[in-house]
Amino acid sequence: MNPRRASLIVAGAALCLVMSFAVTRARGLAFIGDLDRQASAARDAVGGRA
């Protein structure tokens, strides 16, 4: 494999990793809170208890 091509692949993978950490940090807590709210509502809709 061409070293230039390999470095582009590594750079792309590193960029994806950095972007995924940034999005998780920015939106992770909101996502978990929304998911918890939806799960509680679904549980309550079928008559479940905590």
N, C-alpha and C positions, 0 to 999 in steps of 0.2 A: 504494500500500500504506500502510496505517495505520502511523505511526511507532512506536506502542506494539507492534504486532505484529512489526515489523521488529526492534525491540530484543529482544523475546522470542526470536526466531529466532537472533539473534546470540548472546544469552546461552546458549541451548541448545547452539549449536555450540561455544562456548568451553568450556562445561562438559564436553562430550564429548571435546574435545581434552585438557583437563586430566586427566580421568579416564583416558584412554588412555595418556598419559605416565606417570601414577602407577602403573598396573597393569604397564606395560612395565618400569618401574624396579623394581617389587617382585618380579615373577615372570619377567622376561626371561631372566636367567641360568639359572634352574632349567629353564625351557622349552628353552633351547638345549642344556643339558647332557643332558636327557632325550632330546632329538631326536638328539644325537650318539651316545648309548648305543644307541638303537634302530637307527640306521643302521649302526653297527659290528656289532651282533648280526645284522642282516639280511645284511650283507656276509659275515660269517663263516659264516652258515648255508648259503650257496651256494658256499662255498669260495674266496671272493675274498681278495685280499691288500691290505695297507695301501698 
